């Protein structure tokens, strides 16, 4: 076990930089193993007199240092594995540094590395220090001018941030000079060089400026960037119309790479994307991929203001750019895809990833107080919970005041490195109100539990709601304080019709109440009948709600709540209760679902979501202790019962959709309406397949034919994957043949092969672990490629709980082995899988002991990275 004690970085220890870097000139002489980087830095002291200059650097071979043109002797500076320190420097000076790096050997995928024969960078959070010595922190902003030199053969494109100001040739080599006129921190630096195809377009801003748009992709993939280009132009227009924010350079570029630790990166003017989140056509990506591409394109573009023009002072403020930008991209997706459906999807993601994080040993505030490796805090808490806080602020002040506050924030902090306090000050500036209480959401870990107990007096027609909140202790935070909780609510009759009521002298059908203390009462007058309470509409706060009510009230909301989110929520709540109750039956639930499917006023996409039952991880959050085998068995049985109860209805509806599909002559469209239709048809297929449990031979044969027919007649990847997954549910003899057919069709398509690998890893079959082991030996598997490793290993651990949690513990051993394997060359990627062991104390035996043993084995491994050590240590100690 690791015995050395790593020193954490603490927010309370923040100290402003001693030097500013007004100008940074970089020259890259690219070579696979001996790239030379020369930096010329113009520095000025802004901190303590006599303070030494300390620059950060890792894995660098120092070639020379000069101060104001004078070459320094080795005795003039000190070099450690992580720093370069020069003790005696003037208040204003120019520093020249030359280093050598090895991009080809850089498998961390941080700094400058090679991917598929191309040079690529990833500098957030602390990758720039692997390129050259620099004050690599977000509050040191500089203007960058970059010269890139490389052989013409193999590297026709030489790209960096900003505008291209010069280019030329020198024999067999050529160069390009890029200038970014805006101050930026080093984490936003980017460079790409290599053989690429490019899709070009242009956008005219609201003020009439022309912006050239270029998306660079693998050779032969240009047409697959068309959807991304369209999404980019829509994002640019949306940000102008909704936030009043216009793009500021003459050129905007995106590059797709295959080997990337993140989904994408917002480098100023030169976004770098994981190819899986950019390339699209109907034959190779699903509707979900189209949605994600649209969302991530918007997210990274929106960072141009919420992250680039206004960046974060330190990494503790990471949510300032990420939470705000997630909220902005969610708003864009809601306008593109439908507000109700998008809200449900956003909450599903929050509950699937962030709620378990908040409830486990890795719980941390949206603004953490300390860290060993900031890489470990690119979490759902930072992103999704951070977005929810912004959403609550908008709900509280209203959309018009929210827009004024954001205008104030961007105008006041443009060109600076800001803090959360700066963000909240903008709300104070436009409202005159104290927003300090809202900071508690950022500094306090854990998910608040909100309880609402209604009491109705028929004689006075008065409804009294008793509200209370509590947040349970989390690691390092035993005592919690009340937080402001916006609670939007309405009332229904028992047949689902909306009811009006009076509050503050006004008759309304919907109201917003902010619970500020631990307890409060809300009184609603003129309530004509005993009501059904529809609370936390549109999920107005990221809390866990306990509403004292009858099951009949849940069914009333399921059948007709005017708030789509609460209608879906009622269905989910009922399903959870019925699944986890050994005596629960699906009869009444099936009737309510039948009525929902017959409601022509509802979108197909909404119906597809309401068909979907709570997942096994969803159910694990509310069962203590967690028994994965019980959850799997109960959910499977309930789904089968529901399928049998509705079989004739869903089969008839599915066949109607199938006839439409086969008769349709229109080309594939990824638009929301078409995608919703496919989503509903495929959800019906999935539910039909569930009836195979305890089915007779005739039913199983019919289902097998149905699954094969769906697969074989599919003309797009969305339907093809639905067919493949349907075949997989049956675990029949056709499964391997279908997998082989799929592989033969797409063996030259790396991104599609990721789907093939993942489909097998997520198959809930007792033999899947052995299959996954074989997949890691497959010729197309490479653990050094994050996309492929995640498609097999992470997909298995995170999305196949019944097999991962097998009582033998073999699943735990396999994942621990994989974490240790990848940690040797890519600690950032390896560490993200530690969380699957994080909640081991909540599990029944023998799971808890076996998961704990896996964590202990990981921590006992010599030379463990800081990334994995920090998370495994927290998981074990909490």
N, C-alpha and C positions, 0 to 999 in steps of 0.2 A: 504494500500500500504506500502511496505517496506520503512522505514524512515532511518534506519541505513546505513552508508556509508562504504562499504567494500573497503579496501585499495588494489588497483591494484598492481600487480608485474610488474616492468618495466625493459626492456632490459638495459636502461641507468643506472640502479641501480645495475647491475651485479657486484658482488664482489667474488673473488676467495675464496674457502673454507679456514678456519683457520686451519683445521686438515685434514690429510689424514688417511685413515683406511687401513693399509697394509694387514691386515689379519682379516677375519671374520669367527668365528666358531659358528654355530647355532645348537641347540639341540631342537627337537620337540618331546614332549610327547603328542601324538594326543588324543583328547577327543572331542566328539561332542559339548559340551558346556563349557568345562574347559580345553582347550588345553594350556599346559605350553610351553613357548618358552624361552630358555636361550641363550643369545648372549654373546660371548667373543670377544671383539674388541681390536685390537692392534692399538693404535693411536699415531700419531706424529704431533706436531705443525708445520705448514708450513706458518702460517699467522701471524697476529699481536700478539706481546707479551702481556700477561695478558688477552687475549681474552678468554671469557668463552666458555665452550663446550656446544653447543646447538644442541640437537637431536630432531628429529621430530617424533611425534607419535599421533595416534588418536584411540579412542575406546579401549584403553589398560588399563588393571588393573595392576599397578606396584606392583611386589612382593618383589623386593629388588635390590639394586645397590651396587657394590663393586668396589673400585679403587685400583689396585695393591694388591688385596687380602684383603683389609680392607673394612668391611661393612660400608657404609655411613649412617649417621643419616638423618632423614627427614629434619633437619635444614641445611644439607650440599648441598641440591639441591632444585630446584623449579620445580613444575609440574603444567602445564596448560592443557587445553583440547587438545592442539596441540603441546606442547613442553615439553622436560625435559632439564633443564639447570643446569650445575654444574659450579660454579663460579671459584673455585680454583683448577686447574689441572696442573700437571707438563708438560714439553715439550714432554716427551715420557712416555706412561703408558698403562696399560691394564685395560679395563673396563668390568665388568660382570654385565649383566642386566637380570633380570627374570621378565616376564610378563605373564598374563593369558588373553586368548581371547576366544570368543564364535563363532566358525565357523558356527554352525547351525543357529544362529540368524542373520548372516551377509547376508542380502538380497541385499546389494549394489553390490555384485559380484566383489568386490575389496578386495585385501589382501587375507587372507585364508578363504575360505568358503566351504560349502558342496553342492554338486550337485549330485542328484540321489544316495545318500548314500556314495559318495566319497569325499575326501578332494581334493581341487583344489585351485590354486592361480591365481591371475591376479594382477600384480604389476605396469605395465605401466598405467598411468604416475606416480601416487603418491599413489599406493596401498601398498607398502612395509611398510610404516609407520603405517599401520593397523595391522602389524604382530609383530613388535618390534621397540623400539626406535632406530633411526639411522639417520645419515646425508643423508636423502633420496633425493639426487639430482644427476643428471647424470654425473657431473664432479668429483664425489667421487667414484673412482674405487678401488675394493678390491678383494683379492682372497678368495673364499668361500669354507669352508668345512662344510658339513651338515650331521647331524645325525638325522634320522627319526625313531621314535619308535611308535609302534601301536600294538593292538591285532592281532594275526595271523588270527583269524576268521573274515572274512569280509574284511580284508585288506592285501591280500597276496602280493600286489605290493606296494613298497615304493620307489618312484622315486624323483630324484632331478637333478640339473644340473651337467654336467661333466662326470667323470668316477667313476664307483662303485669300491671302494677300500676295503670294508669289509662289511660283513653281518653275522648275527647270531641270535640265539634264546635265550629267557629267560622265560622259563615256557610257559604261554599262549601268551606271547608277542614275538615280534621279532624286529630287527633293521636293518637298512642299512646306510652305511656311504658313502657319495659322495664327491668327490673332483673335483673342477673345477680349472685347472692349469692356467687359463687366468684371468687377472684382468677384472672385469666387474662392472658396476653400479648396484645398488640395484634393479632398475626397471626390470632387466633381471633375477632376481631370480625366480625359479619355484619349486613347490612341488606338487606331485599328489600321493594319496594313496587310494587304494580300490581294489575292485573286477573288473578285466578286462580280456579281451581276447587280445592276442598279435599276430601280423603277423610279422615274422622275415625274414630278407634277409641280404645281404651284398653287399658292393660296394668296388671296388678296385680303388684307386685314381691313378692319372697320375704318381705319384712317386712310386707306387707299394704298398702303405699301404692298409691294409684291414680295412674297417669301418663297424661295425655291425649296421644294421638298424632295428629299432623296432617301430611298430605302434600299440598303445594300443587303444582298442575300447570297446564298450559295449559287454557283454557276448553274443555270438552268431552272432556277426557282423564282424568277422575276414575276411571273404571272401569279404566283401564290402570295405575293405581297399586296395584291390589289385591294383586298378587303382591309388590310391594315392601313393602307393609304386613305381609303375612304373613311375609316374610323378616325384617323388623324385629322382630316379636314373637318369632320363633324365635331371633334373635340375642340379644335381651335375656334370654330364659330360659336360653340356652346359657351366656352369660357368668356368670350367677348360679350355674349348676350346676357348671361346669367351673373357673371362676376365683374364684367367690365374690364377684363384683363386681356391685353393684346400681346402677341409675340414680338420680341424685341431685336432679333437678329435678321440678317438677310437670307439665312440658310438654316434649315432644320433637317438633321440627318438621323437615321436609325440604321443600326447594323444588327443583323441576326447572327448569333454564334451558337454552336452546338454545346460547347462545354462552358457551363456557367453555373455558379453556385446559387444565384438568385433567379427570380423571374425576369427582372429587367432592372436597368439602372438609368437614372435621369440625368446623366452628365450633360452639362450645359451645351445645348446645340447638337450633341452627338449621343443620343440614347443608344445603349447597347442592350439587346434583348436576347433572352433564351429563345432559340428558334422555335420551340414548342409554343411560344406565346406570340408568334408573328406570322408564320407561314400557314396559309389556309386555302383549301379548295374542298368541294363537297366529297371528293373521293378519299380524302385523307384525314379530315378532321370532323368532329361532331359539332352539333349545335352548342354544346357546352363549351367547346373550344372557341367557337366564334364569339360567344359571350365573353369569355375570358380575354381573348385578344382585344376585343372592343374596350373592355374595362381597363386592361393594363396599358394599352396605348394611351387612353385618356389619363390614367393615373400618372404615367411618366411625363406626359406633356404638361399636365397641371402643375407638376413639380417646378416648372420653369419659374413660377411665382412662389408657390408654397413649398419652398425648399431651396431654390436657387437664388432668386432675387432677394428673398428673405430666408436666410438659413438659420440653423440652430447654434446657439452660443457654445454648447458642449453636448456630448452624447447623451447626457441625462435628459436633455430636451428633445430627444429623438421623436417623441410623439407629436411635437409641435409641427413637424413637417409631415410625418407619416399619418398620424391620426387625422389631421386636417385634410390631407390629400385623399385619403381613403373616403372620407365623407364627401368630398367633392366628386370623386369618381362614382360613388354610389348614386349621387344625384344625377349625374350624366346617364348612368345605366337606367335609372328609373324613368328618365325622359325618353330613352331609346326603347326600353323593353316593357314599360308599364310599372307604375309606382307600387301597386299592391303586390304583384308577383316579386318584384325586386326586393321589397322590404322583407318578405318572407324568406327569400334566399339569403339576404344579409343576416337575418336573425338566426337562421339555421347554421350558418357558418360561425357566427359568434358563439352559439351554444355548443357546437361541436368541438371548437378549438379553444376558445377563451374561458368558458365557464369551468371546464376541467382544470385548466391552468390555474385559475383563481382558487380552486378548491383543493389544490395539491401542494406538495412541498416546493414546487417551483414558482409558487405565487409571488408576484412582485407588483409594486405600484406602477401605474402608467408612467410616472416619472420615478425611476428607481433611485435609491439613495447611494448605491455602491455597485461595483462590478469588478470582476477579474478580466473578462473579455467582453467587450461591447457586442461582439458578434452574437453572443448568446441572448441578446435582448431584442433581436428582430423577431418579436413574438406577436401572438394574437392579442395580447394585452396592449402592447404598444400600438398596433395597427387598428384592430377592430374595436377594442374598448375605447381607444383614443378617439375613433370616429364617432362612437356613441355619445361621448361627452360633448363633442361639437354639435351633434344632433340635438342633444338636450338643450344646449344653449340656444339653438335656433328655435326649438319648440317653445322655450320660455319667453324669449323676447319677440318672437314673430318674424316672418321672412323679411319684412321691410327693414326692421331695426338690425336684423342679422346682417343684411347686405351693407348697411351703413357702418356697422362695426368692422366688417371685413375690409371695406374701403379704407377706413381709418388705419387698420392694422398694416395693410400693404403700403399705404402712403407714408406712414410714420416710420416704418422699419425697413423700407427699401434700401438695399445695399448693406444691411447689417446682419449680425448674428444675434438672434433674439432669444427670449425666454418665454416660458408659459405665462409669467407675470406680465410681460409685454402684451401677450395676446389678450389676456383678461382685461388689461387696462383699456384696450380699445372698446370693449363692451361698456366699461365704466364711463369712458369719454362720451359715448353717444347716448347713454341712458341716465347718467348721473347717479347710478346705483352702485353699491359696494358688491363686487363679485368675488371677494375673498372666500366666501363659503364654498364656491364652486371648485376652488383649488383642492379641497379635500378629495374630490373624485380622482385627482391626479396623484396625490401623495399617499393614498390609503389603498392597500391591496384588498382583495376579496370582493365577492359579489354580495351586495345588500339583499337581505330577505325582507320582502314587503308583505305584510298581512293586512287583509281587509275583511272586516266583519260587519255585514249589513244588519240593520234592525229597522223593521217597517211598522209604523203605527197607522193602521187603516182608518182609525177615527179622525186623526189630524192630517192624514195623507202626507206624512212626513217620513222620509228615509234618512236614517242616521248611519253614517259609515265611520267605523272606528278603524283608523289606520295606524300601523306601527311598523317600524323598521329596526333591523338589527344586522350587523355584519360580524360574522364569526372571526375569531383570531386566526391570523396567518403567520407563517414563519417570520420572526423578528418584529411582529406587530400584534401584541396581545390585546391592546385596548383600541377600540374603534369609536369613532365619533359619527353622529348623524350627518348625512349628506343631503343636499337638496334633491328631491325626487319628483320630477314632473309626472303627474298621474292624469292622463286623459281618460275620461270615462263617459259612458252613456247608459241609458236604460232601455230594456226591451220588455214587452209582455211575454208571457209564456209561449205564445205562438210565434214569437220572433219579430213582432211589429215594434217599431221605435216608439218610445214614450217621451213626452216632454216633461219638464220639471222647472221649478223656479229656484234661482240662486242669485243672491245679491239683487233681488228685485227684477231680474230679467228671466223671461221664459225661454228655455233653450232645450235642445235635444242632445247636447254634447258640451262638456266643460273641461277645463284644465285646472287641476289643483296641485300646488307644490307642497309636498310634505317636507318640512325643514327640520323638524325636531324628531325625537324618538317616537312620539305619539301625537296624534291629533284627531279631531272629529270634524267631519264634514256633514252638514245638514242640507238636504234637498227637500224643498217644499212642493206642494201641489202635485204629488205623485199619485196618479189616479188609482192604480192597482198595485198589488204586491209585485215588485219588479224583478226582472233578471238583470243583474249588474254586469255591464260590459266594461271591465276595468283595464287600464294600461293599453288603451287602443293604440294601434300602430306601433306597439312596443315602445312606449314613450320614454322608458328608462331601462337600462340594462340591469334588471333585478330579477330575482326569483320570486314569483307571486304565489301566495297562498290566499285563495278567496273562499271564504266559508259559504258554501252553497250546495244545493241538491244536484244530483246528476241530471235531473230533468232540466235544470237551468243550462248546464253545459250542452245538452241536446238542443235546447232552444237557440243557443248561439251558433251551434254547428249548422242548424237548418236555415238560419236567416239573419245573423248579425250583419248590420249594415257596414261594419268595419271588416274588410276582408281578412286582415291579419287575425283578428279575434275569432273569426269564423274558423280559420285554419287552426288556430291555437286550441279552440274547444275540441276539435277533432283529435288533435294530438294528445291532449290531456285525457280524453276518454280512452283513447287507444292504450296509453301508458297504463292507466288503471286496470283496464281489462286484460292486458297482456300479463302484467305482473301478479294479477289475482288468479290463483289456481282454479277458482270457480267461475271466472268471468267467461261470458259467451259473447259471440259476435252478432247475435240476431238484431238487437236494436241498432247497433252501430251500422250494420249492413243496410238497414232500412234508411237511415239518415244519409248514408253515402249514395244509395240508389237515387234518392231525391236530389242530391247535389249533382250527380251526373246527368240527371234529366233536366236540370235548370239551364235553359238556353241563354239566360242573361249573363252567365259566368264565362270567363275566358277559358279556353282549353288549357292554357298554361297553369291557371289556378286549379283547375280540376286535376291536372297531373300531379300537382303538389299535394293536394288533399288526399289523393289516393295513397300517397307514400306514407307508410307507417313509420313510427319512431325507429331509429336505427338501434342496433345493439349497444353502441357507445352511449346513445341518448338514454337508454334504459339503465345502463350501468351508473349513470349519474344520480339516480334516485333510489337505487337498491343498496342496502348496507347489511351485511358485507356483500360485496359483489361476487356473484357466482356466475361466471361466463357460460357454463354449460346449461344452467337453468334458464338464463336469459335467452340463449339461442333456441332451446327447445320450446319455451313458451311462445316466443315470437313466431317461430316457424309454424307451430300449431294454430295460433290465432290467425295468421295469414292464410293458412290452408282453409280454416273454417270460414273466413271471410270470402275467400275465393269460391268455395263451394256454394255459399249462400247467394252469391251474386253471379254465378258462372254464366247463366243464360243471358243475363243483362250485359255483362262485359263482353261476352263473346259476340253478341249481336252488334254492339256498338263498335267493337274492334273490326268486325267483318265489314261494317259500313265504311269505316275509315280505310280498310284495305282496298275495297272496291274503288274508292276515291283515288287512292294512291296509284293503283294500277291503271286507272282510266285517265289520270291527269297527263296532259301533254306539256304543261308549263315546265320550264327549267327549274332546277333547284333554287330556292331562295333562302338565305339565312335570316330573313326578317322575323320579327317577334311573332307575328300571327302564324306563319308557316312553321316556325320552330315549336310553338305551342301545340299545334296540331300533331306534329311528330312526337312531342313529349307525351301527350295524352295517349296516343295510339300505343306507344312503347310501354307506358305505365300499365295499360290494360293487358298487354301481352305478359308483362312481368307478373301481374296479379293472377292471371290465368294459370301460369306455370306452377304457382304455389299449390294448386289443387292436386299435384302429383303425389303428395304425401297420402299414404293409405288409399290411393286410387286403384281401381281395378285395371286389368290389362288393357281393356278397350279404351279407358280414359287416358292411360299413359301413352298408348300408341297414338291416340289423337293429338295429345300434347306434343309428342315428339315430332309428329308430322307438321304441326303448326309452327314449332320452333324452326325446323329445318326449312320450311316453306318461306318463313319470314326472312331467314338468313339468305337463302338462295336468290330471292327476288328483290333484294335490297339494291338500290342504286345510289346510295350515299353512305358515308361512314356512320352517321347517326343510327340509321336503321340496321346496318350491318353489325355494329357492336351490340345493339339490342338483341338481334338474333343470336349472336355468339353467346351472350350472357344467358339467354333463354335456354339454349342447348346445354350450357354449363350447369344450370339448375337441376337438370334431370340426371346428371352424372351417368348418362347411358353410354352405350358402345359407340355412338356417333360423335361423342365429344372429341376424342383424339383425332378423328378424321376431319372434323370441322376445323380444329386448330391447325392441322397440317395444311388444309386448303387455304386458310387465312394466311399462314406463313408463306406459302408459295406465291400468293398474290402480292405480298408486300415486303418480301425479304430485302428489297433494295431501298425501302423507305424507313429510315431510322426512327422517325417520330411515330409512324404507325406501328412499328415493331415494339415501341414502348407500350402501346396499348395491348398488344398481344401478350407481352410479358406480364403486364399488370392484371389482365383478365384472369390469367392462371393463378397468380399470387393471391387474388382476392376470392377465389372459388372456395366456398365453405364445404370442403370435402375433407374427411380425415386424412386422405392421402396427399393433401396439398403440400404439406411441409416437405415431404420427399420430392415432390415435383419441383418445389422452389429450390431445394438444394441442387437438383439437376440443372435447373435454369441458370444457376450461378456458374455452372461449368459449360454452358452453351457457348458455341463459337461467337455468337453475337453479343454476349454479355461482357462488359468491361466495368469493373467497379470504379475505375478512374473517371468514368463519364457519369456525372451526377444524375442526368436524366434517366439513364439506364439503371443505375443502382437504386434510385428512388422507385422506379417502375416495378422492381422486383422486391427489394428488401423492405423499403418503407411502406409500399402498398400492402405487403403481407402483414407487417407489424401493426399498422395503423388501421387497416380496413378489413382484417380477417380475424376478429377477436376470438371466435370459437376455436380456431385452429391454433392461433398464436398462444392462447391461454390453455392449451391442452395440459391436463394434470401431470403428464410426464415431465414437463419442464423443458422439453426439447426445443420448443419454439423460443424460449428465453435464452437458451444456450446459443442457438443459431444467431439471434439478433446481437447478443453480446459479442460473439465472434466477429460479426460484420462491423460492429462499431469499432472494435479494436483494429481490424484490418484497415478500414478507411481512415482512421485517426492517424495512421502513420504518414499519410500524404495529404489529406484534406480534413483537418480538424473541424472546420466550420460545418461541413456536411455531416460528419460523423456525430457531432454533438447534438444535432437536431433530432436524432433518433433516441437519445437518452430519455426523453420525456415519456416514452411508452412504458418505462418502469416507474415513473414518478409517483403514481398513486398506489404503490404496492400495499400500503397499510390498510387501504379500504377493501382489499380483496380477502375472500375466504381462504382458508388453508386447503391444500398446500400451496396455493398460488402465492400468498404473501411471502412465505419463507423462500420459495424458489426465486421469486423476483428479487428479493433482498440479496440472495446469494449471487445472482447475476451482477448486481451493482457492486457488491464487495469484490467480485473477481475483476471487474473493470477497474476499480480504484486501486487494486493491488498490482496492476500491470506497470512495469517500469517505463519511464519516458512517456507517460501519458501527457497529452496536450493540456494546456490550460483550459481550452474550451470544454473538453469532455470531463476533465477533473472537476471544474467548477459545478457543472450541472449534476454529475453523478454524486459528488459530495453533498450538495444541497438535498438531493432526492433521498439520500441515505440518512442524513442527519436530522431532517425535519421531523 
